[in-house]
Amino acid sequence: MRIISGDARGKIIDAPKGLDTRPVTDKIRQALFNVWQFQIPGSSFLDLFSGSGSMGLEAISRHAKHVVMVEKGKEAAKVIRSNLKACHFEGRDANVMEQDVFDAIRQLKRNKETFDLIYLDPPYTVDEIFHPVMEALGDATLLKPDGEVVIRTRKEKKMNDRYGDLVKYREKTWGISTAHFYRKAEDQAKETPQGNPEDASGENTAEKTSA
């Protein structure tokens, strides 16, 4: 894997060995950061189930102001720290939380941290974790105004249109993966035109695209 753009463009980064982590392919990472290209500079970015840290590292390279990477695997967290050094990001505002994602979410809420972008990449092999982790984020207290939560799943996985105060507004599919985009219900309401059927029926009108 490599950093695609920004200060560390082209830098090769390591991935943890074994099957416990599933690195984001360069193609998917580039596609997501193309979507976020105007949101990343100066942003705060939370990378849950971080694995190699490739998403958080890419965000730092593209001038995210504050990045938190959460990974409970000891060896994977070690790889993230090594990648930070390899990219010469030691002086950046980046934090590696070596702990369970649910514990990290609770801790970040206690610390009253908020983020512009929250990215989740749970392991496909733990199917039962996808809905609970979105429910844990559903009060949207970790999300800044106009921020968004994006969770990557296998493309067959069905995710709810709403988790608490988070409403799905977009899906994008690349190969075997789908990214589900959520934002605060109040932010979605600002974007909903007068007379949109969603206002009356509550039905999902999320954009669905594939590549």
C-alpha positions, 0 to 999 in steps of 0.5 A: 500500500502507498499514500496516494496524495499530499505531503507523503505522496507515494510513500509505501506503508506497511500492513499488519500480517494475518487475517484480523485486519483488511486493508483498504485498497488504493482504489477505494481509498482514492475514491473516498478521498476524491469524495472528501477532497474539499472536506479534509484540509483542516478537518478532524478525522476519526478512523475506527477499526484502523488496521494499518492506519492507511485512512488516517495516514492519508488524511494527515497527508492531505492536511487534516488538522487532527486525526484519531486512529482506533485499533485494538490489535496490538501488532496492528497498532504497532504498525500504525505507529511505525507508519506514522514515523515512516511518513514523518508525521511525528509532529502532527496532531495524530493519536493512536488509541489501542483499544476496543472501538466501543470503549474508544467511542465512550472515551471520546464522548467523555472527552467531548471530542468531535469530528468532521469525518468519522470512517468505520471499516469493521471486519467483514468476518464479524457481521454482528458488529456493524449495526451495534457500532452505528448505534453507538454513534447514533446520538451524533455527539461525536459529529461536528455540524455538517460532518458525516459518518461513513461505514464500509461493508461488503456490498451485500450488507444491508445497513439501516436508513437511520441510526438515532440522529444519523440519516443515510443520504448516499451509498457508493459501491466499488467492486465488493465494497459499499460505503454508506454515508450518514449525516445528522438528521438536522443537516439532512433536513436542511438539504431536503427540498420543500415538497420532497416525498421524504418529508411526508413519508420518511422513506429513504431517498439516499443516492445510490451509485456504483463503480 
